[in-house]
Amino acid sequence: MTQLSMFHADLLQSVRMAAEEEGNPESLAHGFTQYVMDLLTEGGEAADPVVALYGLPKMHTSGYDWEEERGLLSIFGTEFSALPDIASLTKAELTPMLKRVTEFATRATMDLDSKIDESTVLHDVVAEIKSVWPKVRRLRLVVLSNSRLRTAVPVVAPIRDKDTIVEIWDIERIQKLSASGNAQEPVSVDLLEFGLNGLPFLGPNGSQDEYQSYLAVVPGRVLADIYGEYGPRLLELNVRSFLQTRGKINKGIQATISSEPGRFLAYNNGLSMTASSVETELVEGQRVITRLHDIQIVNGGQTTASLYHALSGGKTDLDQIEVQVKLTVVDHAVRDDLAPRISEYSNSQNPVRMADFSANDAFHVELEKHSRVTWAPSAEGTNTMTRWFFERARGQYADAVARERTPAAQRKFKSEHPVNQKLLKTDIAKYENTWSQLPYLVSLGAEKNFNEFLQRRRETNANLIPDEEYFRRVVAKAILWRRAEAAITKLQLGGYRAATVAYTLALLSNRTAQRIDLAKLWQRQDLPEDLLQAIMDLAPLVHERILSTAGARNVTEWAKKKECWEAVQEIGWTAPDSLLSVTARDTGAKKTAATPDDAGPRSAEESEAMNVVCAVRGEAWKSLSTWAKQTDNLAAWQRGIAFSIGRALESDRKPSIKQAVQGQKILAEATRLGFDLQLATS
């Protein structure tokens, strides 16, 4: 088999297994669409796509994506074949598909919403397309197919006066994107296409065997136009994540663009970029850069996005704007090591450095190590031990299979590492944020939720290096999500399954105060019957609550709001006692000596903290410390403070001011996660 054939076979297997887990073997096209959309999102080819399959003889769509910053609306269509051999996508198949997608795009912007059931995801999709249509600057029709493209990509006429382009993601292009490690197609820029005959430069300088650096000044309009064409694909993954998480246009940059454009070069720090190679020519006696291959902006994303925002908003023509650029051409042999460091050090002035969370950071590296050596127990009824395969970089699983030299060795690898036990970085973020009772973040979509997860980890426990116990707990959360998803699908509640799963499990986490025995889930590699039944009892209540509280709002957008989570928490549901059977263990917390409170509180805030802490019985503080250790919540020093406060109060002593201040924070976090002080001491 060729590498492409192997990839296609693995893809079909993944899609089939996902459909079987959901209890809907007919949803192969849905699973394929979701797989490719996740890939496109990770690669910066889409912002936050939504899957919604809809087909009539004259209309078809499989979802949409709206990137507000660039005014780019994408309408997807899926052409999926379940046959084992790779089919051909010819003009005969492609032309009618595009006509059906075009008809959907046209009708969705007009009256289609009035003809669709309001309780479905599709209605939300059509309503959203209709609402953003006035802001659309470019329409993109995207065909997703597991066939091989055998015809030219057609050019289509504008749809309702909007410039319209066509993109085809066939099996070859999907395979390249999946196998590229960072899941991003290279961006190569011909400067002539952007009105620049060449870019004068200084250099190159640097180490001949590792890198060459060039210095140049780029017209602001050219930079903005390039960003308008390629968007987030230009931004190195860490920079893109930073912008998506904190994504506000820099007001200072905007002020300079609008009021002092001639001083932009003096005020702005400029850009740092990397490339795999450059092409130069001699123009009018001067050597200039004419083409850049595989470029990435590793510092200066805010500058780039701000220039585009100003240009597209009609605020300025950018004619006086110039931007200094340091371009580093990195040798392929050292690129994986050198390029991330350039990104990290170039962004070192920022208070939040997303470079710390690249695929090569310690957290992901250690998680990968544990996934390669930790055997999972045999599932009930089998004698086969398997591993859960964590993909630190996209495509690692396929590469690992390909490295096995014989078909028999490949079959053995797949039996030991089942494809349905593959874990992506975005999966980890989804499971962890659900367990941490942040379903509204999970509902933002895989990529945005991942960015939020990274930020929270940075702000709370950035020094966490996962050990084997952490890996097992993550796998247990994966089992919890995947079994819950399959069970909720069988309930046939209607649309909004992903939101229902996230909110159901978040509420379950809250009402059990995270006392679900994850060690048992790891050992069984499945859910016990009482836990599965609790999920099936709770899910209809959650689904109804999400829909009823949305009112006239878009349900998908409502699920992304914290207010939705607050509304769901009002559901009157109590977890069965069987789910709360956590055996009390010695906390093992380091006992910290209480500090005499001679001086008393020194401020109103400290007085309030002391009152709050002392209003809780000492026994409850000790129970909180025990709960935090059993559920792996709070840092060890926080558990120690909770235990020390409890010991002090039981001895009729007040804790110290510092303990009280920290204790108030500890109490708030434990309460948020569902810890009940009254139940703890009853």
C-alpha positions in Angstrom: 0.0 0.0 0.0 1.1 3.5 -0.7 1.4 6.0 2.1 -1.8 7.8 0.8 -3.7 4.5 0.7 -2.7 3.7 4.3 -3.8 7.1 5.4 -7.1 6.7 3.6 -7.6 3.3 5.2 -6.9 4.6 8.7 -9.2 7.6 8.1 -12.0 5.3 7.1 -11.4 3.1 10.2 -11.4 6.2 12.5 -14.6 7.5 11.0 -16.4 4.2 11.3 -15.3 3.6 14.9 -16.4 7.1 15.8 -19.8 6.4 14.2 -20.2 3.1 16.0 -19.3 4.7 19.3 -22.1 7.2 18.7 -24.5 4.5 17.9 -25.1 5.9 14.5 -23.2 3.9 11.8 -24.9 6.2 9.1 -23.0 9.3 10.4 -19.8 8.6 8.4 -20.0 11.8 6.5 -20.5 13.7 9.7 -17.5 12.1 11.3 -15.3 12.8 8.3 -16.5 16.4 8.1 -15.7 16.9 11.8 -12.2 15.3 11.4 -11.3 17.6 8.5 -12.7 20.7 10.2 -10.7 20.0 13.3 -7.6 19.7 11.1 -8.4 23.0 9.3 -8.9 24.8 12.5 -5.6 23.6 14.0 -3.9 24.7 10.8 -5.4 28.2 10.8 -7.5 27.4 7.7 -10.7 28.0 9.6 -11.6 29.9 12.7 -14.5 28.0 14.5 -16.3 25.8 12.0 -19.7 24.2 12.9 -20.8 20.9 11.4 -24.4 20.8 10.1 -25.2 18.3 7.4 -28.1 19.2 5.2 -29.0 17.9 1.8 -31.8 18.2 -0.7 -31.7 17.4 -4.4 -30.8 21.1 -5.2 -29.1 22.2 -2.0 -26.3 20.9 0.2 -24.1 22.0 3.1 -22.0 20.3 5.8 -21.3 23.4 7.9 -20.0 26.9 7.9 -17.3 29.1 9.4 -17.2 32.8 10.1 -14.0 34.7 10.5 -15.1 38.2 11.5 -11.7 39.9 11.4 -11.2 39.2 7.7 -15.0 39.2 6.8 -14.5 35.7 5.5 -17.6 33.4 5.4 -17.0 29.7 4.5 -19.7 27.4 3.4 -18.7 23.7 3.4 -19.9 20.8 1.3 -18.8 17.2 1.9 -18.3 14.5 -0.7 -17.6 11.3 1.2 -17.2 7.7 -0.1 -17.1 4.7 2.2 -15.5 2.5 -0.4 -12.0 1.1 0.5 -10.4 2.3 -2.6 -9.7 6.0 -3.3 -12.2 7.3 -5.8 -11.6 10.2 -8.2 -13.3 13.6 -7.8 -13.9 14.6 -11.4 -15.6 17.5 -13.0 -18.7 15.4 -13.3 -19.0 15.0 -9.6 -17.6 18.4 -8.5 -19.8 20.6 -10.7 -23.2 19.5 -9.3 -21.8 19.5 -5.8 -20.7 23.1 -6.1 -24.1 24.0 -7.6 -25.9 22.6 -4.6 -23.5 24.4 -2.1 -24.0 27.6 -4.1 -27.7 27.3 -3.9 -27.6 26.7 -0.1 -25.3 29.7 0.3 -27.7 31.9 -1.7 -30.9 30.7 0.1 -29.3 30.8 3.5 -28.8 34.6 3.2 -32.5 35.1 2.2 -35.4 33.0 3.5 -34.2 29.5 4.3 -34.3 30.1 8.1 -38.1 30.3 7.9 -38.3 26.8 6.4 -36.1 24.9 9.0 -37.1 23.6 12.4 -36.0 26.2 15.0 -34.8 23.5 17.5 -32.1 22.2 15.2 -28.4 23.2 14.9 -29.0 23.8 11.2 -31.5 26.6 12.0 -28.8 28.3 14.1 -26.3 27.9 11.2 -28.7 29.5 8.7 -29.7 32.3 11.1 -26.0 33.1 11.8 -25.1 33.1 8.0 -28.0 35.5 7.4 -27.1 37.8 10.3 -23.4 38.1 9.3 -24.1 38.5 5.6 -23.9 42.3 5.6 -20.4 42.1 7.0 -19.1 39.5 4.6 -16.3 40.7 2.3 -15.5 37.4 0.8 -17.3 34.1 0.4 -15.5 30.8 0.3 -17.1 27.6 -0.9 -15.1 24.6 0.5 -15.5 21.1 -0.7 -14.2 18.3 1.7 -13.6 15.0 0.0 -11.8 11.7 0.6 -11.5 11.2 -3.1 -8.6 12.4 -5.2 -9.1 15.6 -7.2 -8.8 14.9 -11.0 -9.9 18.3 -12.4 -9.1 21.9 -12.2 -10.5 24.0 -9.3 -13.4 26.0 -10.9 -13.8 29.7 -10.8 -17.3 30.8 -9.8 -19.2 34.1 -10.2 -19.9 36.3 -7.2 -22.8 35.3 -5.1 -25.1 38.1 -4.3 -22.4 40.6 -5.1 -19.8 39.0 -2.8 -16.5 37.9 -4.2 -16.5 34.1 -4.1 -13.7 31.6 -4.2 -13.6 27.8 -4.3 -11.3 25.5 -2.3 -11.1 21.8 -2.6 -9.7 19.7 0.2 -9.2 16.2 -1.3 -7.6 13.2 0.2 -4.1 14.2 -0.9 -4.3 17.7 0.5 -5.9 16.4 3.7 -3.1 13.8 4.1 -0.4 16.4 3.6 -2.0 18.7 6.2 -2.4 15.8 8.7 1.2 14.6 8.2 2.8 18.1 8.4 3.4 17.8 12.2 2.1 21.3 13.0 -1.0 20.8 10.8 -0.4 23.8 8.6 0.1 24.2 4.9 3.2 26.2 4.0 2.6 29.8 2.9 4.7 30.9 -0.1 4.4 34.5 -1.1 5.3 35.9 -4.5 5.8 39.6 -3.8 5.0 40.6 -7.4 1.4 39.4 -6.9 1.1 42.0 -4.2 2.4 44.9 -6.3 6.0 44.8 -5.1 8.8 44.2 -7.7 11.2 43.2 -5.0 12.1 43.8 -1.4 15.5 45.5 -0.8 17.4 44.0 2.2 20.5 44.1 4.3 22.4 40.9 4.8 22.3 38.0 4.9 24.1 37.4 8.2 24.3 34.5 10.6 25.5 30.9 10.8 25.8 29.4 7.3 24.9 25.9 8.6 21.9 27.0 10.6 20.3 30.2 9.6 20.6 33.4 7.6 19.0 36.7 8.8 17.9 39.5 6.5 16.7 43.0 7.5 14.1 44.8 5.3 11.4 47.4 5.4 8.0 46.3 4.0 5.2 48.7 2.9 2.2 48.5 5.3 -0.3 48.0 2.5 1.7 44.9 1.2 1.8 43.4 4.7 -2.0 44.0 5.2 -2.8 42.5 1.8 -0.8 39.4 2.4 -2.5 38.9 5.8 -5.9 39.4 4.0 -5.0 36.6 1.6 -3.6 34.1 4.1 -4.9 35.2 7.4 -4.0 33.2 10.6 -1.9 30.8 8.5 0.8 33.5 8.4 1.0 33.5 12.2 3.2 30.9 13.9 1.0 28.7 16.0 2.0 30.2 19.3 1.4 33.8 18.1 -1.9 32.8 16.6 -3.0 31.2 19.8 -2.0 34.3 21.7 -4.1 36.5 19.4 -7.1 34.2 19.5 -7.1 34.1 23.3 -6.4 37.8 24.0 -7.6 38.9 20.5 -8.2 42.6 20.7 -6.8 45.0 18.1 -4.0 47.0 19.7 -5.4 50.6 20.3 -1.9 52.1 20.4 -1.0 50.7 17.0 -4.4 51.9 15.6 -3.8 55.4 17.0 -0.4 55.6 15.3 -1.9 54.3 12.0 -4.7 56.9 12.0 -2.9 60.0 13.4 0.8 59.6 12.8 1.3 57.2 9.9 4.6 58.7 8.9 6.0 57.9 12.4 4.9 54.2 12.4 8.3 53.0 11.4 9.9 54.9 14.3 7.3 53.9 16.9 6.7 50.2 16.1 9.1 47.4 17.0 8.4 45.6 13.7 8.1 42.0 12.8 10.2 38.8 13.3 9.6 36.2 10.6 11.0 32.8 9.7 11.1 31.2 6.2 12.5 28.0 4.8 14.0 29.8 1.8 13.9 33.0 -0.2 14.4 33.8 -3.9 16.3 36.9 -5.0 16.8 38.7 -8.3 18.9 41.6 -9.5 16.5 44.5 -10.3 18.0 47.7 -11.6 21.4 46.8 -10.2 20.1 46.0 -6.7 19.6 42.5 -5.3 16.0 42.1 -3.9 13.9 39.4 -2.4 11.1 38.4 -4.8 9.6 35.3 -3.2 9.4 33.8 0.3 8.8 30.2 1.0 7.0 28.8 4.1 6.9 32.0 6.0 5.7 32.5 9.5 5.3 35.6 11.7 6.7 34.7 15.1 6.5 38.2 16.6 4.4 41.1 15.4 1.0 39.4 15.0 -0.8 42.4 16.6 0.9 44.7 14.2 0.0 42.7 11.2 -3.6 42.2 12.2 -4.0 45.9 13.2 -2.8 47.0 9.7 -5.2 44.7 8.0 -8.0 45.9 10.3 -7.3 49.5 9.5 -7.1 48.8 5.7 -10.3 46.7 5.6 -12.2 49.1 7.8 -11.5 51.9 5.3 -9.8 54.0 8.0 -6.6 54.7 6.1 -4.9 53.8 2.9 -1.6 52.8 4.6 0.4 54.6 1.9 2.7 56.2 4.5 3.1 53.1 6.7 6.3 51.1 6.6 7.2 48.2 8.8 10.7 46.9 9.7 11.2 43.1 9.4 13.8 40.7 10.6 13.6 37.7 8.4 15.4 34.5 9.5 15.8 31.7 6.9 16.2 28.6 9.0 17.9 25.5 7.7 15.6 22.5 7.5 18.0 20.3 9.7 17.6 22.6 12.7 14.2 24.1 12.1 12.3 22.1 14.6 14.7 23.2 17.3 15.6 26.7 16.3 12.3 28.1 15.0 10.3 27.7 18.3 13.2 29.4 20.2 13.1 32.3 17.8 9.4 32.6 18.6 9.9 32.3 22.3 12.7 34.8 22.6 11.1 37.2 20.1 8.0 37.3 22.3 9.8 37.5 25.6 8.6 41.0 26.2 5.0 39.9 26.3 3.5 39.2 29.8 1.9 36.0 28.3 4.1 33.9 26.1 2.2 31.3 24.2 5.5 29.9 23.0 5.7 28.2 26.4 2.8 26.0 25.3 4.1 24.8 21.9 4.1 21.1 21.1 7.7 20.9 22.5 6.9 22.2 25.9 7.6 20.0 28.9 3.9 19.3 29.7 3.2 17.8 26.3 6.6 16.1 26.0 6.1 14.3 29.4 2.5 13.4 28.5 3.7 11.8 25.3 6.4 9.8 27.2 3.8 8.4 29.6 1.5 7.5 26.7 4.2 5.4 25.0 5.0 3.3 28.0 1.8 3.0 30.1 -0.3 0.0 29.4 -4.0 0.2 30.0 -5.7 -2.7 31.9 -7.6 -5.1 29.7 -11.2 -4.1 29.2 -13.8 -6.4 30.7 -14.2 -9.6 28.6 -10.8 -9.3 26.9 -7.3 -10.3 27.7 -5.7 -7.6 25.5 -3.7 -4.8 27.0 -3.5 -1.6 25.0 -2.0 1.9 25.1 -3.6 5.3 24.7 -1.6 7.2 22.1 -1.1 10.9 22.7 -0.3 12.9 19.6 2.0 15.7 20.7 2.1 16.8 17.1 -0.5 16.1 14.4 0.4 13.0 12.3 2.5 11.2 14.9 0.2 8.2 14.9 0.3 7.8 11.1 4.1 8.2 11.2 4.4 5.5 13.9 2.4 3.1 11.9 4.4 3.8 8.8 7.7 3.1 10.6 6.6 -0.5 11.1 8.1 -2.2 8.1 5.8 -5.1 7.5 2.0 -5.4 7.3 2.0 -7.8 10.2 4.0 -5.4 12.4 1.6 -2.6 11.4 -1.4 -4.7 12.4 0.3 -5.5 15.8 1.0 -1.8 16.4 -2.7 -0.9 15.7 -4.0 -3.7 17.9 -1.8 -2.4 20.8 -2.6 1.3 20.0 -6.2 1.3 18.7 -7.0 4.3 16.6 -10.0 5.0 18.8 -7.6 5.4 21.7 -5.7 8.3 20.1 -5.6 11.5 22.1 -5.1 15.0 20.6 -4.0 18.0 22.4 -7.4 19.6 21.9 -9.0 16.5 23.4 -7.0 16.9 26.6 -8.1 20.5 26.8 -11.8 19.5 26.3 -11.7 16.8 29.0 -9.9 19.0 31.5 -12.0 22.1 31.1 -15.2 20.0 31.3 -14.0 18.4 34.5 -13.1 21.8 35.8 -16.7 22.9 35.2 -16.0 25.3 32.3 -18.4 23.9 29.7 -18.9 27.4 28.1 -15.2 27.4 27.2 -15.5 23.9 25.8 -18.4 25.1 23.7 -16.2 27.7 22.0 -14.7 25.0 19.8 -11.6 22.8 19.9 -9.0 25.4 19.1 -10.4 28.3 21.2 -11.0 26.0 24.1 -7.4 24.7 23.8 -6.1 28.3 23.9 -8.1 29.0 27.0 -6.9 25.8 28.6 -3.3 26.8 28.0 -3.9 30.3 29.5 -5.5 28.8 32.6 -2.7 26.3 33.0 -0.2 29.2 32.7 -2.1 31.3 35.3 -2.7 28.5 37.8 -0.3 25.5 37.6 2.1 26.2 34.8 4.8 24.2 36.5 2.8 21.0 36.4 4.8 18.2 34.9 2.5 15.3 34.3 3.4 12.0 36.0 1.9 8.5 35.3 -1.0 9.1 37.7 -1.9 12.3 35.9 -1.9 10.5 32.5 -4.2 7.8 33.9 -6.6 10.4 35.2 -6.7 12.1 31.8 -7.4 8.8 30.1 -10.2 8.2 32.7 -11.7 11.6 31.7 -11.4 10.6 28.1 -13.3 7.4 28.8 -16.0 9.4 30.7 -16.5 11.9 27.8 -16.5 9.3 25.0 -18.9 6.9 26.7 -21.1 9.7 27.8 -21.2 11.1 24.2 -22.2 7.7 22.9 -24.9 7.3 25.5 -26.3 10.8 25.0 -26.4 10.2 21.2 -28.6 7.2 21.7 -31.1 9.3 23.7 -31.9 11.2 20.4 -32.4 14.5 22.2 -32.1 16.5 19.0 -29.4 18.9 18.2 -26.6 20.5 20.3 -25.1 17.1 21.3 -21.6 18.5 22.0 -22.9 21.2 24.3 -25.2 18.7 26.0 -22.3 16.4 26.7 -20.0 19.2 28.0 -22.7 20.7 30.3 -23.9 17.3 31.5 -20.4 16.2 32.6 -19.6 19.6 34.0 -22.8 19.5 36.2 -21.9 15.9 37.2 -18.5 17.0 38.2 -20.0 19.8 40.2 -22.7 17.8 42.0 -20.3 15.1 42.9 -17.6 17.6 43.9 -15.3 15.7 41.5 -15.6 12.6 43.7 -16.1 10.3 40.8 -13.5 7.5 41.2 -11.3 8.1 38.1 -9.0 5.3 39.2 -11.9 2.9 38.8 -12.6 4.2 35.4 -9.0 3.7 34.4 -9.0 0.1 35.8 -12.3 -0.8 34.1 -11.6 1.1 30.9 -15.3 1.7 30.9 -18.0 3.4 33.0 -19.9 1.5 35.8 -23.6 1.1 35.2 -24.7 3.5 37.9 -22.5 6.3 36.5 -23.8 5.7 33.0 -27.4 5.7 34.2 -26.7 9.0 36.1 -25.5 10.6 32.9 -28.5 9.4 30.9 -30.9 10.7 33.6 -29.1 14.1 33.8 -28.6 14.7 30.1 -32.3 15.3 29.1 -32.6 17.9 31.9 -29.5 19.7 30.8 -30.5 19.7 27.1 -33.9 21.1 27.9 -32.4 23.7 30.2 -29.9 24.9 27.6 -32.7 25.3 25.0 -35.3 26.9 27.3 -32.9 29.5 28.7 -31.6 30.4 25.3 -35.0 31.9 24.5 -34.8 33.7 21.1 -31.0 33.6 21.1 -28.8 31.4 19.0 -28.5 28.2 21.1 -25.0 27.5 19.8 -23.8 31.0 20.8 -25.8 30.8 24.1 -23.8 27.7 25.1 -20.6 29.7 24.9 -21.7 32.1 27.6 -21.0 31.8 31.3 -24.6 32.8 32.0 -25.7 29.5 30.3 -23.6 27.5 32.8 -25.1 29.5 35.7 -28.6 28.7 34.3 -27.8 25.0 34.0 -26.5 24.9 37.6 -30.0 25.8 38.8 -31.2 22.3 37.8 -32.5 20.5 40.8 -30.6 17.2 40.5 -28.7 15.4 43.2 -26.0 12.8 42.5 -26.8 9.2 43.7 -24.9 8.2 46.8 -23.2 5.4 44.9 -21.2 8.0 43.0 -19.8 9.6 46.1 -18.2 6.6 47.6 -14.7 8.0 48.0 -12.8 6.4 50.8 -11.3 8.9 53.1 -7.5 8.8 53.2 -4.9 10.6 55.1 -4.2 13.9 53.3 -0.5 13.6 53.6 -0.5 17.4 53.7 2.5 19.0 55.1 1.5 20.5 58.4 2.3 24.2 58.5 2.7 25.9 61.8 0.0 28.5 62.7 1.3 32.0 63.1 0.0 33.9 66.1 -2.3 36.6 65.0 -1.0 39.2 67.4 -1.6 42.3 65.4 -5.0 41.3 63.9 -6.3 42.2 60.5 -4.6 45.2 58.9 -7.3 46.0 56.3 -10.9 45.7 55.5 -10.2 42.9 53.0 -8.1 41.0 55.6 -10.9 41.4 58.2 -13.4 40.0 55.7 -11.1 37.1 54.9 -10.7 36.3 58.6 -14.4 36.4 59.2 -15.1 34.1 56.2 -12.5 31.6 57.2 -13.5 31.5 60.8 -17.2 31.0 60.0 -16.3 27.5 58.8 -15.7 24.8 61.3 -12.3 23.3 61.6 -13.6 19.8 60.8 -14.9 21.2 57.4 -11.4 22.7 56.6 -9.8 19.3 57.2 -12.4 17.6 55.0 -11.7 20.2 52.3 -8.0 19.3 52.5 -8.8 15.6 52.2 -11.2 16.2 49.3 -8.7 18.3 47.4 -6.1 15.6 47.7 -8.5 12.8 46.6 -9.7 14.8 43.6 -6.3 16.2 42.7 -7.5 19.8 43.2 -5.5 22.7 44.6 -1.7 22.8 45.0 -0.1 20.9 47.8 0.7 24.1 49.7 -3.0 25.1 49.5 -4.1 21.8 50.8 -1.6 22.3 53.6 -3.0 25.7 54.5 -6.6 24.3 54.5 -5.5 21.5 56.9 -3.6 24.1 59.1 -6.6 26.4 59.3 -8.8 23.4 60.4 -6.3 22.4 63.1 -6.0 26.0 64.4 -9.8 26.4 64.6 -10.3 23.1 66.3 -7.8 24.3 68.9 -9.8 27.5 69.4 -7.1 29.6 67.7 -7.4 31.9 64.7 -5.3 31.3 61.7 -2.7 33.9 60.6 -3.6 36.8 58.3 -1.8 35.2 55.4 -3.6 31.9 56.0 -6.9 33.7 56.1 -6.4 35.5 52.9 -5.3 32.3 51.1 -8.1 30.4 52.8 -10.8 32.6 51.4 -9.5 31.9 47.9 -9.2 28.2 48.6 -12.8 28.1 49.9 -14.1 30.0 46.8 -12.4 27.6 44.4 -13.6 24.5 46.3 -17.1 25.8 46.4 -17.0 26.5 42.6 -16.1 22.9 42.0 -19.0 21.7 44.0 -17.5 21.0 47.4 -20.3 21.3 50.0 -19.1 22.4 53.5 -22.3 21.3 55.2 -22.2 17.8 53.6 -18.5 17.6 54.5 -19.2 17.6 58.2 -22.7 16.1 58.3 
